[in-house]
Amino acid sequence: MSIKETDQNNTPNPKNIVYDTQDLNLWYGETHALKNINLSINEKEITAIIGPSGCGKSTYLKTLNRMVEMVPSVRTSGDIKYNGKSILDRSFKVEDLRTRVGMVFQKPNPFPKSVYENVAYGPKIHGIRDKKTLDEIVEKSLKDAFIWDEVKDRLKENAYGLSGGQQQRLCIARTLAIEPDVILMDEPTSALDPISTLKVEELVQNLKENYSIIIVTHNMQQAARISDKTAFFLNGEVVEFDETETLFSNPSDKRTEDYITGRFG
Ligand SMILES: Nc1ncnc2c1ncn2[C@@H]1O[C@H](COP(=O)(O)OP(=O)(O)OP(=O)(O)O)[C@@H](O)[C@H]1O
């Protein structure tokens, strides 16, 4: 049994747009943090968001699952369509979005529970109680997150006993267990060593077969290595959005060129 009820027979078109952002503005009180953002993000691609500190990368990511509205002073204008539906519209049920859009944070944040319970948590909340089904979901999610072999004999151990890189892959497994469409990643490797970083990058590339991935990263090499498209943010604006190869080899805006060549940031 699967907790996702989407169409097995509906072969997705890889160029479908999963998120369409139109004239998005966002203010934290007086701070105009996002300015006229227009971005169309394709399904089943990896979209990287790069830019210097404070340019609005995390804010934009957090508008995509409406997490940003947890900040009381936030005000928005414009529109974000997720699979054609306006998510900023208050009539859109945020709970629906949370089951379709998973998020992985900068610092691994497993629950203080066993490895098994971390992954089974979401499916249980969605009403799955059958032990065999949960076992299958846990095993599949851990395998898809490239961590099964390392933890299959430690399922009952507390997740805090895993290394940082293992904890981050466990958090990715926890996200996969609810079978989202989209995975938002906010600098998911910034707290990891180089080997763990490469493992997570390999994993992310593998996941794009089945998920749309939007990743904020400070690491331009990472964006260049793993993403299909890259958006360069500066002072709350999207300066350039293009195929990653084009953006890094032949940027059309001088500010992009200055940033990717390390002249600022
Ligand atoms: N909760 C908040 N309340 C008020 N202002 C905020 C809040 N969060 C972010 N900001 C402001 O909004 C702007 C964009 O911040 P954001 O965190 O989105 O940038 P970022 O590009 O993700 O930065 P970094 O790379 O340092 O994480 C900044 O000016 C920041 O100070």
The ligand as an SDF file (V2000), in Angstrom:
LIG
                    3D

 31 33  0  0  0  0  0  0  0  0999 V2000
   12.4830   36.1060   10.0180 N   0  0  0  0  0  0  0  0  0  0  0  0
   12.9460   37.2210    9.4420 C   0  0  0  0  0  0  0  0  0  0  0  0
   12.5720   38.4380    9.8870 N   0  0  0  0  0  0  0  0  0  0  0  0
   13.0400   39.5710    9.3150 C   0  0  0  0  0  0  0  0  0  0  0  0
   13.8750   39.6010    8.2590 N   0  0  0  0  0  0  0  0  0  0  0  0
   14.2830   38.4280    7.7670 C   0  0  0  0  0  0  0  0  0  0  0  0
   13.8500   37.1630    8.3140 C   0  0  0  0  0  0  0  0  0  0  0  0
   14.4210   36.1600    7.6210 N   0  0  0  0  0  0  0  0  0  0  0  0
   15.1730   36.7590    6.6670 C   0  0  0  0  0  0  0  0  0  0  0  0
   15.1000   38.0960    6.7450 N   0  0  0  0  0  0  0  0  0  0  0  0
   15.7660   39.0790    5.8690 C   0  0  0  0  0  0  0  0  0  0  0  0
   15.3860   38.8230    4.5310 O   0  0  0  0  0  0  0  0  0  0  0  0
   16.5050   38.9220    3.6450 C   0  0  0  0  0  0  0  0  0  0  0  0
   16.7220   37.5930    2.9280 C   0  0  0  0  0  0  0  0  0  0  0  0
   17.1200   36.6110    3.8800 O   0  0  0  0  0  0  0  0  0  0  0  0
   17.3090   35.0590    3.4940 P   0  0  0  0  0  0  0  0  0  0  0  0
   17.5640   34.3150    4.7530 O   0  0  0  0  0  0  0  0  0  0  0  0
   16.1970   34.6320    2.6440 O   0  0  0  0  0  0  0  0  0  0  0  0
   18.6340   35.1510    2.5960 O   0  0  0  0  0  0  0  0  0  0  0  0
   19.6100   33.9740    2.1090 P   0  0  0  0  0  0  0  0  0  0  0  0
   20.0020   34.3290    0.7270 O   0  0  0  0  0  0  0  0  0  0  0  0
   18.9640   32.6450    2.3180 O   0  0  0  0  0  0  0  0  0  0  0  0
   20.8380   34.1630    3.0940 O   0  0  0  0  0  0  0  0  0  0  0  0
   21.9210   33.0910    3.6400 P   0  0  0  0  0  0  0  0  0  0  0  0
   22.6530   32.6180    2.4240 O   0  0  0  0  0  0  0  0  0  0  0  0
   22.7720   33.9140    4.5580 O   0  0  0  0  0  0  0  0  0  0  0  0
   21.1520   32.0070    4.3390 O   0  0  0  0  0  0  0  0  0  0  0  0
   17.6730   39.3680    4.5110 C   0  0  0  0  0  0  0  0  0  0  0  0
   17.7430   40.7680    4.4570 O   0  0  0  0  0  0  0  0  0  0  0  0
   17.2730   38.9170    5.8990 C   0  0  0  0  0  0  0  0  0  0  0  0
   17.8600   39.7180    6.8890 O   0  0  0  0  0  0  0  0  0  0  0  0
  1  2  1  0
  2  3  1  0
  2  7  2  0
  3  4  2  0
  4  5  1  0
  5  6  2  0
  6  7  1  0
  6 10  1  0
  7  8  1  0
  8  9  2  0
  9 10  1  0
 10 11  1  0
 11 12  1  0
 11 30  1  0
 12 13  1  0
 13 14  1  0
 13 28  1  0
 14 15  1  0
 15 16  1  0
 16 17  2  0
 16 18  1  0
 16 19  1  0
 19 20  1  0
 20 21  2  0
 20 22  1  0
 20 23  1  0
 23 24  1  0
 24 25  2  0
 24 26  1  0
 24 27  1  0
 28 29  1  0
 28 30  1  0
 30 31  1  0
M  END
$$$$
